Amino acid sequence: MSAGAESISELPSAVTAEPQGYGKGSRRAWIAVFGGLIGAFMAILDIQITNASMKEIQGSLGATLEEGSWIATAYLVAEMIAIPLSGWLSQGLSVRRYLLWTTTAFIGASVLCSMSWNLESMIAFRAMQGFFGGALIPLAFRLILEFLPDDKRSVGMALFGVTATFAPSIGPTLGGWLTEQFSWHYLFYINVPPGLLVMAMLAYGLEKKPVVWDKLKNMDLSGIITMALGMGCLEVVLEEGNRKEWFGSDLIRNLSIVAAVNIALFIYIQLKKKEPLVNLRLLGQRDFALSTLAYFLLGMALFGAIYLIPLYLSQIHDYSPLEIGEVIMWMGFPQLLILPFIPKLMERFDGRYLAAFGFAMFSLSYYMNSHMTADYAGDQMIASQIVRALGQPFILVPIGIIATMHIKPHENASASTVLNVMRNLGGACGIALVATMTDNLSREHLAHIKETLPAVSSLANDYFTQTASVLTQAGSDPVTASAQAHAMLSQTMTQQAYIQAYNDVFYMLSALLLIAVASVLLIRKSGSKP
């Protein structure tokens, strides 16, 4: 290809002639967008789909609970590394070629996961799956920006909202059902049919373009290395920190140092380079920076809920994976009723106010979960789940448009990368934060309960006496009945401590989401100069 042809191919799409049938908003463009969204849905679904079936996978592979946690961590680490690379690789290889290659590799990695023979092979194949799946998420967002006309972008963002929130909502449900009905291997087989459909849709909908070798050769090697080390180590720290008691572990302490040094170097390198791997200068734009903060808090709240609610239901009420999934799905399905109306609402109302309303609804749903008692189980959680589901569409559609309204066409790749990295990073930070706070607060509440027990000793004594009497009548000898009553009293105190800890964490998340409300209201109105 001549140098002139290469220079033309690198111009923004807005000033190049569109081949017949491939223009913005064309049938091919919509098919490509839908293909990209299905691919992103698969990639996000696979983050959560193994969680409900982790016991079965661990048992089959002969892994302990702590070792099994790396099955999820490997996917997330690889995904976090892949997202920043997607912009550079898609620009060099072309979006069509890169998406087809990554989708093919994602399907292959999924099949290999189902064939895993031990923990090490599963971790390796899950890392491959996460790396290739990670590219599908930001590129789906980018296809909406580049292939849909401005008046249809809100529709595209609504569809992207389904992938970002509906997939993790139904992941535990679908995973639990597949494992109970078939086996855990089908958690990975399920990617094959939609993966092939995605490839067919992308092959038809995206224009064939030559490889831009100059773009690939102009590789930001220092940026790639520092990004991979920094983001990869940070993800491991966030995922494994609570299990390994944070900085009490040499591994976590060393990885934190590596992450901090490399992320600092990555930011410095990106700000100095004329053609960076990711254009972090976009964060200098006030509206984009505020939108990025909102995306981070959204990820924290969304994945925090998907972590906390199953943990609460399994720990306090001994719910099975499928029963947990039946509760979690109420955070997904109701939003499908609202999403079709959001584009119309965007035409009539300021997107900032819609996003603020969505975050306020999200905050309210967490506040509803901050007054739980021992009788508060799955049925009582449905109301808050519905409120959360109704709020999500009001966030994702407007915030995606607000974040990119001042972005130039050639900045789409970096904008998509930054927003998706921040949402994923928010999710990882949210899970790490709520896991750590739940453990710490439960210990504090348990210590407080034990301290105040003498003040209510008559009630505790009555409880103990009644329990021992019931156990004696059931056939236990007095000594055994006394020991069992003590154990039950201790279990009741621990349960109450955890319930109070969950209440505190839900209240904290509710307060954090009010920061997101403020951040979107501070964004300037559409049409204002950036």
HUJOGI-V958379 format. One record per residue. N is the residue number from 1. RES is the residue in one letter. PSI is psi in radians with two decimals (NA if undefined). OMEGA is omega in radians with two decimals (* if undefined). D_FIRST is the distance of its C-alpha to the first C-alpha in Angstrom with 1 decimal. Layout:
<<N	RES	PSI	OMEGA	D_FIRST> <N	RES	PSI	OMEGA	D_FIRST>>
This chain:
<<1	M	2.41	-3.09	0.0> <2	S	2.83	-3.14	3.8> <3	A	-0.62	3.12	6.7> <4	G	-0.72	3.14	8.3> <5	A	-0.68	3.14	6.4> <6	E	-0.73	-3.10	6.9> <7	S	-0.61	3.11	10.3> <8	I	-0.71	-3.10	11.1> <9	S	-0.36	-3.10	10.6> <10	E	-0.07	3.11	13.0> <11	L	2.67	3.09	15.6> <12	P	2.55	-3.07	18.7> <13	S	-0.41	-3.09	19.0> <14	A	-0.38	-3.07	22.0> <15	V	0.07	3.08	20.1> <16	T	2.64	3.14	17.2> <17	A	2.28	-3.13	18.0> <18	E	2.26	3.06	18.9> <19	P	2.66	-3.10	18.0> <20	Q	2.27	3.11	21.4> <21	G	-0.14	-3.10	23.4> <22	Y	0.23	-3.09	21.5> <23	G	2.92	3.11	23.2> <24	K	2.30	3.10	25.5> <25	G	0.05	3.12	28.7> <26	S	2.97	3.12	27.5> <27	R	-0.74	3.13	28.9> <28	R	-0.69	-3.14	25.6> <29	A	-0.78	3.13	25.5> <30	W	-0.68	3.11	29.1> <31	I	-0.72	3.10	28.6> <32	A	-0.75	3.13	25.8> <33	V	-0.80	3.12	28.2> <34	F	-0.69	3.08	31.0> <35	G	-0.77	3.11	29.0> <36	G	-0.67	-3.14	28.1> <37	L	-0.68	3.09	31.8> <38	I	-0.71	3.10	33.1> <39	G	-0.77	3.11	31.0> <40	A	-0.67	3.10	32.3> <41	F	-0.77	3.11	35.8> <42	M	-0.80	-3.08	35.6> <43	A	-0.73	-3.14	34.4> <44	I	-0.67	3.12	37.2> <45	L	-0.67	-3.07	39.8> <46	D	-0.23	3.05	39.2> <47	I	-0.73	-3.00	40.4> <48	Q	-0.34	-2.92	43.8> <49	I	-0.44	-3.13	44.3> <50	T	-0.28	-3.02	45.6> <51	N	-0.74	-3.08	48.1> <52	A	-0.31	-3.05	50.8> <53	S	0.32	-3.05	50.6> <54	M	-0.61	3.14	50.4> <55	K	-0.75	-3.13	53.9> <56	E	-0.70	3.13	53.1> <57	I	-0.78	3.14	49.8> <58	Q	-0.74	3.14	51.7> <59	G	-0.71	-3.13	54.5> <60	S	-0.60	-3.09	52.3> <61	L	-0.04	3.14	50.5> <62	G	0.68	-3.10	53.6> <63	A	2.66	3.04	52.4> <64	T	2.99	3.14	54.6> <65	L	-0.76	-3.13	54.1> <66	E	-0.71	3.11	52.6> <67	E	-0.67	-3.12	50.3> <68	G	-0.41	3.14	49.2> <69	S	-0.43	3.14	48.1> <70	W	-0.27	3.08	45.1> <71	I	-0.73	3.08	43.8> <72	A	-0.70	-3.10	43.1> <73	T	-0.71	-3.13	42.2> <74	A	-0.74	3.13	39.5> <75	Y	-0.83	-3.06	37.7> <76	L	-0.67	3.11	38.1> <77	V	-0.84	-3.12	37.0> <78	A	-0.68	3.13	33.8> <79	E	-0.74	-3.13	33.1> <80	M	-0.59	3.11	33.7> <81	I	-0.64	-3.05	31.2> <82	A	-0.63	-3.03	28.5> <83	I	-0.85	3.12	28.7> <84	P	-0.44	3.13	27.5> <85	L	-0.33	-3.00	24.5> <86	S	-0.62	-3.13	23.4> <87	G	-0.87	-3.13	21.9> <88	W	-0.82	-3.09	19.6> <89	L	-0.65	-3.14	18.6> <90	S	-0.54	3.09	18.1> <91	Q	-0.60	3.14	15.9> <92	G	-0.82	-3.09	13.6> <93	L	-0.37	-2.96	13.8> <94	S	2.55	-3.09	14.4> <95	V	-0.73	-3.10	18.0> <96	R	-0.91	-3.08	18.1> <97	R	-0.75	-3.11	16.9> <98	Y	-0.77	3.14	19.1> <99	L	-0.70	3.12	22.1> <100	L	-0.72	3.14	22.1> <101	W	-0.80	-3.09	21.9> <102	T	-0.64	3.11	24.6> <103	T	-0.73	3.09	26.8> <104	T	-0.80	-3.13	26.8> <105	A	-0.61	3.11	27.8> <106	F	-0.75	3.09	30.4> <107	I	-0.79	3.13	32.0> <108	G	-0.75	3.13	32.1> <109	A	-0.61	3.12	33.6> <110	S	-0.77	3.12	36.2> <111	V	-0.71	3.12	37.3> <112	L	-0.63	3.09	37.6> <113	C	-0.71	-3.13	39.8> <114	S	-0.36	-3.11	42.1> <115	M	0.11	-3.07	42.5> <116	S	2.40	-3.10	43.3> <117	W	-0.26	3.05	46.3> <118	N	3.12	-3.07	47.2> <119	L	-0.72	-3.09	46.6> <120	E	-0.75	3.14	44.1> <121	S	-0.68	3.12	41.8> <122	M	-0.77	3.13	42.1> <123	I	-0.75	3.13	41.2> <124	A	-0.78	-3.11	38.1> <125	F	-0.59	3.08	37.0> <126	R	-0.62	3.07	37.8> <127	A	-0.74	3.08	35.7> <128	M	-0.77	-3.14	32.7> <129	Q	-0.76	3.13	33.6> <130	G	-0.66	-3.12	33.8> <131	F	-0.82	-3.11	30.5> <132	F	-0.56	3.08	28.5> <133	G	-0.54	-3.12	30.8> <134	G	-0.54	3.13	30.5> <135	A	-0.45	-3.06	26.9> <136	L	-0.47	-3.04	28.0> <137	I	-1.00	-3.13	30.4> <138	P	-0.52	-3.12	28.4> <139	L	-0.52	3.03	25.5> <140	A	-0.74	3.09	28.1> <141	F	-0.74	-3.11	29.4> <142	R	-0.66	3.12	25.9> <143	L	-0.65	3.11	25.3> <144	I	-0.75	-3.12	28.6> <145	L	-0.64	-2.98	27.5> <146	E	-0.39	-3.01	24.2> <147	F	-0.14	3.12	24.9> <148	L	2.44	3.07	28.6> <149	P	2.81	-3.05	30.0> <150	D	-0.66	-3.08	32.4> <151	D	-0.17	3.10	35.4> <152	K	0.01	-3.09	34.5> <153	R	-0.60	3.13	33.5> <154	S	-0.58	3.07	37.1> <155	V	-0.76	3.11	37.0> <156	G	-0.71	3.13	33.9> <157	M	-0.60	3.08	35.7> <158	A	-0.73	3.12	38.8> <159	L	-0.67	3.09	37.0> <160	F	-0.59	3.09	35.4> <161	G	-0.62	3.09	39.0> <162	V	-0.79	-3.10	40.1> <163	T	-0.68	-3.03	37.7> <164	A	-0.51	-3.06	38.6> <165	T	-0.59	-3.10	42.4> <166	F	-0.68	-3.11	43.3> <167	A	-0.90	3.12	41.5> <168	P	-0.41	3.14	43.5> <169	S	-0.68	-3.10	46.6> <170	I	-0.10	-3.12	46.6> <171	G	-0.93	3.13	45.2> <172	P	-0.67	-3.14	48.6> <173	T	-0.88	-3.12	50.2> <174	L	-0.75	3.13	47.6> <175	G	-0.79	3.12	47.6> <176	G	-0.72	-3.12	51.4> <177	W	-0.79	-3.13	51.7> <178	L	-0.70	-3.12	49.3> <179	T	-0.72	-3.13	51.0> <180	E	-0.69	-3.07	54.5> <181	Q	-0.58	-3.07	53.7> <182	F	-1.67	3.04	51.5> <183	S	2.97	-3.09	50.5> <184	W	-0.34	3.12	48.2> <185	H	-0.49	-3.11	45.5> <186	Y	-0.19	3.01	44.8> <187	L	-0.45	-3.11	43.6> <188	F	-0.59	3.07	40.4> <189	Y	-0.53	-3.05	40.5> <190	I	-0.32	-3.14	40.4> <191	N	-0.31	-3.01	36.7> <192	V	-0.95	-3.10	35.6> <193	P	-0.88	3.12	36.2> <194	P	-0.52	3.10	34.8> <195	G	-0.75	3.10	31.8> <196	L	-0.66	3.09	31.0> <197	L	-0.75	3.11	31.5> <198	V	-0.78	3.14	29.2> <199	M	-0.75	3.14	26.4> <200	A	-0.74	-3.12	27.0> <201	M	-0.71	3.13	27.2> <202	L	-0.69	3.13	24.0> <203	A	-0.64	3.13	22.1> <204	Y	-0.70	-2.98	23.5> <205	G	-0.39	-3.07	23.4> <206	L	2.43	-3.13	20.0> <207	E	2.45	3.05	16.8> <208	K	2.25	3.11	14.1> <209	K	2.61	3.14	11.0> <210	P	2.80	3.06	8.0> <211	V	2.33	3.07	9.1> <212	V	1.58	-3.02	8.9> <213	W	-0.60	3.14	9.6> <214	D	-0.63	3.13	11.1> <215	K	-0.71	-3.14	13.5> <216	L	-0.66	-3.14	14.6> <217	K	-0.55	3.13	15.1> <218	N	0.97	-3.04	17.0> <219	M	2.30	3.09	19.6> <220	D	1.34	-3.04	23.1> <221	L	-0.74	-3.13	25.0> <222	S	-0.66	3.11	28.3> <223	G	-0.72	-3.13	28.0> <224	I	-0.79	-3.09	27.2> <225	I	-0.85	-3.12	30.1> <226	T	-0.64	3.10	32.6> <227	M	-0.82	-3.10	31.7> <228	A	-0.78	3.14	32.1> <229	L	-0.79	-3.09	35.3> <230	G	-0.93	-3.09	36.7> <231	M	-0.68	3.13	36.0> <232	G	-0.83	3.14	36.7> <233	C	-0.67	3.12	40.0> <234	L	-0.73	-3.14	41.0> <235	E	-0.71	3.10	40.6> <236	V	-0.75	3.12	42.8> <237	V	-0.80	-3.10	45.4> <238	L	-0.66	-3.09	45.6> <239	E	-0.68	-3.01	45.8> <240	E	-0.16	-3.03	48.2> <241	G	-0.85	-3.09	50.1> <242	N	-0.67	3.14	52.9> <243	R	-0.51	-3.08	53.5> <244	K	0.30	3.07	53.7> <245	E	0.64	3.01	55.8> <246	W	-2.16	-2.98	53.1> <247	F	0.06	2.94	53.8> <248	G	-0.20	3.12	56.6> <249	S	2.29	3.09	54.0> <250	D	-0.68	-3.13	52.5> <251	L	-0.86	-3.11	49.2> <252	I	-0.70	-3.13	48.9> <253	R	-0.81	-3.13	50.0> <254	N	-0.73	3.13	47.5> <255	L	-0.58	3.11	44.5> <256	S	-0.70	3.12	45.5> <257	I	-0.80	3.12	45.3> <258	V	-0.76	-3.13	41.9> <259	A	-0.84	-3.09	40.6> <260	A	-0.80	-3.12	42.1> <261	V	-0.81	-3.06	40.8> <262	N	-0.60	3.08	37.2> <263	I	-0.70	3.09	37.0> <264	A	-0.77	3.11	38.4> <265	L	-0.71	3.14	35.8> <266	F	-0.80	3.13	33.0> <267	I	-0.76	3.14	34.2> <268	Y	-0.80	-3.12	34.6> <269	I	-0.76	-3.10	31.1> <270	Q	-0.62	3.14	29.4> <271	L	-0.39	-3.12	31.5> <272	K	-0.53	-3.03	30.6> <273	K	2.53	3.07	26.8> <274	K	-0.65	3.11	24.6> <275	E	1.38	-3.07	22.1> <276	P	2.84	3.04	24.5> <277	L	-0.77	3.06	24.1> <278	V	2.24	-3.10	26.5> <279	N	1.55	-3.12	27.4> <280	L	-0.14	3.09	31.2> <281	R	-0.33	3.09	31.8> <282	L	-0.51	-3.14	32.0> <283	L	-0.18	3.03	35.4> <284	G	-0.25	3.07	36.6> <285	Q	2.12	-3.01	36.6> <286	R	-0.85	-3.06	40.1> <287	D	-0.69	3.12	39.5> <288	F	-0.69	3.13	36.6> <289	A	-0.74	3.12	38.8> <290	L	-0.66	3.09	41.7> <291	S	-0.65	3.12	39.7> <292	T	-0.72	3.07	38.4> <293	L	-0.74	3.12	42.1> <294	A	-0.70	3.10	43.0> <295	Y	-0.73	3.12	40.3> <296	F	-0.82	-3.13	41.7> <297	L	-0.58	3.07	45.2> <298	L	-0.81	3.10	44.2> <299	G	-0.72	3.13	42.7> <300	M	-0.79	-3.10	45.9> <301	A	-0.75	-3.07	48.2> <302	L	-0.91	-3.09	46.4> <303	F	-0.44	3.04	46.0> <304	G	-0.71	3.12	49.3> <305	A	-0.75	-3.10	51.0> <306	I	-0.40	3.05	49.3> <307	Y	-0.80	-3.00	50.6> <308	L	-0.80	-3.02	54.0> <309	I	-0.83	3.07	55.3> <310	P	-0.66	3.14	54.9> <311	L	-0.77	3.13	56.4> <312	Y	-0.83	-3.07	59.3> <313	L	-0.64	-3.14	60.0> <314	S	-0.67	-3.08	59.8> <315	Q	-0.76	-3.05	61.8> <316	I	-0.63	-3.04	64.5> <317	H	0.07	3.05	64.8> <318	D	0.77	3.10	63.5> <319	Y	2.56	3.04	61.0> <320	S	2.86	3.12	59.0> <321	P	-0.72	-3.11	55.2> <322	L	-0.68	3.10	55.4> <323	E	-0.67	3.08	58.1> <324	I	-0.75	3.13	55.9> <325	G	-0.63	3.14	53.0> <326	E	-0.43	3.05	55.3> <327	V	-0.81	-3.10	56.0> <328	I	-0.59	-3.05	52.4> <329	M	-0.35	3.09	51.1> <330	W	-0.23	3.04	53.1> <331	M	-0.18	-3.09	50.6> <332	G	-0.97	-2.97	47.9> <333	F	-0.75	-3.10	49.2> <334	P	-0.51	-3.11	51.0> <335	Q	-0.39	3.11	47.9> <336	L	-0.44	3.11	46.4> <337	L	-0.45	-3.07	49.2> <338	I	-0.64	-3.02	48.3> <339	L	-0.73	-3.12	44.5> <340	P	-0.39	-3.09	44.3> <341	F	-0.23	-3.06	46.4> <342	I	-0.78	3.10	44.5> <343	P	-0.69	3.11	41.9> <344	K	-0.71	3.11	44.9> <345	L	-0.58	3.11	46.7> <346	M	-0.50	3.13	43.7> <347	E	-0.44	-3.04	44.2> <348	R	-0.47	-3.05	47.8> <349	F	2.70	3.07	48.1> <350	D	2.21	-3.10	46.6> <351	G	-0.52	3.14	44.1> <352	R	-0.71	-3.12	45.6> <353	Y	-0.60	3.09	49.0> <354	L	-0.77	3.13	47.7> <355	A	-0.71	3.12	46.1> <356	A	-0.70	3.09	49.2> <357	F	-0.74	3.13	51.3> <358	G	-0.78	3.11	49.1> <359	F	-0.63	3.10	49.5> <360	A	-0.70	3.08	53.3> <361	M	-0.72	3.11	53.6> <362	F	-0.77	3.13	51.9> <363	S	-0.76	3.13	54.3> <364	L	-0.69	-3.11	57.2> <365	S	-0.65	3.09	56.4> <366	Y	-0.66	3.11	56.5> <367	Y	-0.62	3.09	59.7> <368	M	-0.47	3.13	61.2> <369	N	0.05	-3.06	60.5> <370	S	0.22	3.14	62.2> <371	H	0.71	-3.05	65.8> <372	M	2.66	3.03	65.7> <373	T	-3.10	-3.12	68.8> <374	A	-0.37	3.14	69.5> <375	D	-0.04	-3.08	69.8> <376	Y	1.81	-3.07	66.3> <377	A	-2.71	-3.04	64.2> <378	G	-0.75	-3.12	61.4> <379	D	-0.68	-3.14	63.2> <380	Q	-0.35	-3.13	63.9> <381	M	-0.26	-3.03	60.2> <382	I	-0.69	-3.12	58.9> <383	A	-0.82	3.14	59.9> <384	S	-0.60	3.10	57.8> <385	Q	-0.70	3.13	54.9> <386	I	-0.75	3.09	54.9> <387	V	-0.74	3.12	55.1> <388	R	-0.76	-3.12	52.1> <389	A	-0.66	-3.14	50.2> <390	L	-0.48	3.14	51.1> <391	G	-0.54	-3.03	49.9> <392	Q	-0.80	-3.13	46.4> <393	P	-0.55	3.14	44.7> <394	F	-0.29	3.11	46.0> <395	I	-0.97	-2.90	44.2> <396	L	-0.67	-3.11	40.7> <397	V	-0.96	-3.13	39.8> <398	P	-0.71	-3.04	40.9> <399	I	-0.59	3.09	39.9> <400	G	-0.67	3.13	36.3> <401	I	-0.76	3.13	36.1> <402	I	-0.73	-3.08	38.2> <403	A	-0.56	-3.01	36.0> <404	T	0.15	-3.02	32.8> <405	M	-0.39	3.10	34.2> <406	H	0.20	-3.10	33.2> <407	I	2.32	3.10	29.8> <408	K	2.72	-3.08	26.8> <409	P	-0.71	-3.10	23.8> <410	H	-0.11	3.11	21.6> <411	E	0.00	-3.08	24.7> <412	N	-0.75	-3.09	25.1> <413	A	-0.81	-3.14	23.8> <414	S	-0.69	3.13	26.2> <415	A	-0.78	3.12	29.0> <416	S	-0.73	3.13	28.8> <417	T	-0.87	-3.09	28.8> <418	V	-0.81	-3.10	31.8> <419	L	-0.75	-3.11	33.8> <420	N	-0.62	3.06	33.4> <421	V	-0.73	-3.10	34.1> <422	M	-0.62	3.08	37.2> <423	R	-0.77	3.11	38.5> <424	N	-0.72	3.13	38.1> <425	L	-0.67	3.06	39.6> <426	G	-0.71	3.09	42.4> <427	G	-0.78	3.13	43.1> <428	A	-0.74	3.11	43.4> <429	C	-0.67	3.14	45.6> <430	G	-0.80	3.14	47.6> <431	I	-0.77	3.13	48.4> <432	A	-0.73	-3.11	49.2> <433	L	-0.87	-3.07	51.4> <434	V	-0.59	3.11	53.4> <435	A	-0.78	-3.14	53.9> <436	T	-0.78	-3.11	55.3> <437	M	-0.67	3.12	57.4> <438	T	-0.80	3.13	58.8> <439	D	-0.83	-3.09	60.0> <440	N	-0.78	-3.11	61.4> <441	L	-0.61	3.12	63.0> <442	S	-0.67	3.09	64.6> <443	R	-0.71	3.12	66.2> <444	E	-0.78	-3.13	67.5> <445	H	-0.65	3.12	68.9> <446	L	-0.73	3.11	70.5> <447	A	-0.69	3.13	72.2> <448	H	-0.72	3.12	73.4> <449	I	-0.74	3.13	74.8> <450	K	-0.63	3.12	76.6> <451	E	-0.66	-3.09	78.1> <452	T	-0.07	-3.11	79.4> <453	L	-0.71	3.11	80.8> <454	P	-0.55	-3.13	84.3> <455	A	-0.41	3.13	84.5> <456	V	0.57	-3.03	84.1> <457	S	-0.56	-3.14	85.8> <458	S	-0.70	3.10	88.1> <459	L	-0.74	3.13	85.3> <460	A	-0.68	3.13	83.5> <461	N	-0.70	3.09	86.8> <462	D	-0.76	3.12	87.4> <463	Y	-0.79	-3.11	83.9> <464	F	-0.79	-3.10	84.6> <465	T	-0.78	-3.13	88.1> <466	Q	-0.75	-3.14	87.0> <467	T	-0.80	3.14	84.1> <468	A	-0.68	3.13	86.3> <469	S	-0.77	3.12	88.9> <470	V	-0.73	-3.13	86.5> <471	L	-0.64	3.10	85.2> <472	T	-0.74	3.11	88.8> <473	Q	-0.47	3.13	89.7> <474	A	-0.14	3.06	86.7> <475	G	-0.09	-3.14	88.2> <476	S	2.58	3.07	87.0> <477	D	2.79	-3.03	89.6> <478	P	-0.70	-3.13	90.3> <479	V	-0.83	3.13	88.4> <480	T	-0.73	-3.14	85.3> <481	A	-0.69	3.12	85.5> <482	S	-0.77	3.13	85.7> <483	A	-0.73	3.13	82.6> <484	Q	-0.68	3.13	80.6> <485	A	-0.71	3.08	81.7> <486	H	-0.77	-3.13	80.5> <487	A	-0.71	3.14	77.2> <488	M	-0.66	3.08	76.8> <489	L	-0.76	3.11	77.8> <490	S	-0.72	3.13	75.2> <491	Q	-0.70	3.12	72.5> <492	T	-0.73	3.12	73.5> <493	M	-0.73	3.12	73.2> <494	T	-0.74	3.12	69.8> <495	Q	-0.78	3.13	68.6> <496	Q	-0.66	3.11	69.9> <497	A	-0.76	3.13	68.2> <498	Y	-0.69	3.12	64.8> <499	I	-0.76	3.09	65.4> <500	Q	-0.66	3.11	66.1> <501	A	-0.77	3.09	63.0> <502	Y	-0.72	3.11	60.8> <503	N	-0.78	-3.14	62.5> <504	D	-0.74	-3.11	61.7> <505	V	-0.73	3.09	58.1> <506	F	-0.68	3.12	57.6> <507	Y	-0.71	3.12	59.4> <508	M	-0.77	3.12	57.1> <509	L	-0.65	3.09	53.9> <510	S	-0.74	3.14	55.6> <511	A	-0.70	3.13	56.0> <512	L	-0.63	-3.12	52.5> <513	L	-0.35	3.05	51.2> <514	L	-0.48	3.03	53.2> <515	I	-0.68	3.10	50.9> <516	A	-0.66	3.08	48.0> <517	V	-0.82	-3.13	50.1> <518	A	-0.69	-3.08	50.6> <519	S	-0.72	-3.12	46.9> <520	V	-0.52	3.10	45.6> <521	L	-0.40	3.11	48.5> <522	L	-0.22	3.09	47.4> <523	I	2.44	-3.12	44.0> <524	R	2.67	-3.10	43.9> <525	K	2.54	3.11	44.1> <526	S	2.33	-3.12	41.0> <527	G	-0.32	3.07	40.3> <528	S	2.67	3.12	41.6> <529	K	2.40	-3.13	39.5> <530	P	NA	*	38.0>>
